[in-house]
Amino acid sequence: MLSSISDRKTQMLALKPSLEDIEIQLLLEGVYRYYGFDFRHYALSSLKRRIRRVLQNENLPTISALQNQVLHDGDCLQRLLLGLTVNVTSMFRDPSFFLAFRQQVVPLLRTYPYIRIWHAGCSTGQEVYSMAILLQEENLYHRCRIYATDTNELVLQQAKNGIYPIDLLQGYTQLYIKAGGKRSFSEYYTAAYGNAMFRSSLKENIVFSQHNLATDGSFNEFNVIICRNVMIYFDRILQKRVHQLFYESLCKFGILGLGKQESLRLSAYEQYYEEIQRGEKLYRRLN
């Protein structure tokens, strides 16, 4: 009998969340209730690493202290948002994806008189400008409106500026070539003072706007939705919500593009899409 009680106590202790987990839940709940930014369904293991890094940068001893600071200091909130959102991107990232888009999706888009594209989780904008370049080269950009959204206003501002360190451009040029680029990549930017500024003509049909995939709804019907390397940081509950949002936002036979490590397999919406090109995570919504 005593052994059974001891075993139950051991099981209860094993199920009990750690103090760190409780503090993280309270921090995320506070940020959501007070500011409206919802990180409650981001993958916990990834959140822990990023929150610990924020603690070090803020020189704070506990997550509870961070919560107090964030709720009373808007600047600290912005630093937290930068720490929690993953803003790793590049021009023509995974160039085979853009090559497949050029070869398989562009012919489909030519059948539309007007094309609406949503880049969800656009970060600092490099992939958005990549798409604008691709569409210009395919003589489709004048018929397009690209909606580039992210939850973080600071990275959105960087995306709007379209200015990036010049030392990145050599790598970007190689990716552009692999993605099937048809011109000299240097035609698309002006170099000055250690930076590269992309041509204003690339911005003409881009609308940058704040949108939170965790809380906000659909705002248009799209022919293409690109959301790459974003949902890998979400838990299953939030992934399901976002898949539903994208499905409801795509027109019939619309195109969905995901990241290399993301998939529709085992999702509730797998049966409603067909894969356009194997391995490139490009899908077409079925009727």
Salt bridges, closest charged atoms under 4 A:
GLU20 OE2 - ARG52 NE 2.95
ASP21 OD1 - LYS48 NZ 2.85
GLU29 OE2 - ARG33 NE 2.94
GLU29 OE1 - ARG40 NH1 3.44
ASP38 OD1 - ARG40 NE 2.88
GLU58 OE2 - ARG79 NE 2.56
ASP94 OD2 - ARG228 NH2 2.84
GLU127 OE1 - ARG228 NH1 2.83
GLU137 OE1 - ARG102 NH2 3.13
GLU138 OE2 - ARG102 NH1 2.92
GLU138 OE1 - ARG110 NH2 2.82
GLU138 OE2 - LYS182 NZ 2.90
ASP235 OD2 - HIS41 ND1 3.06
GLU280 OE1 - LYS260 NZ 3.56
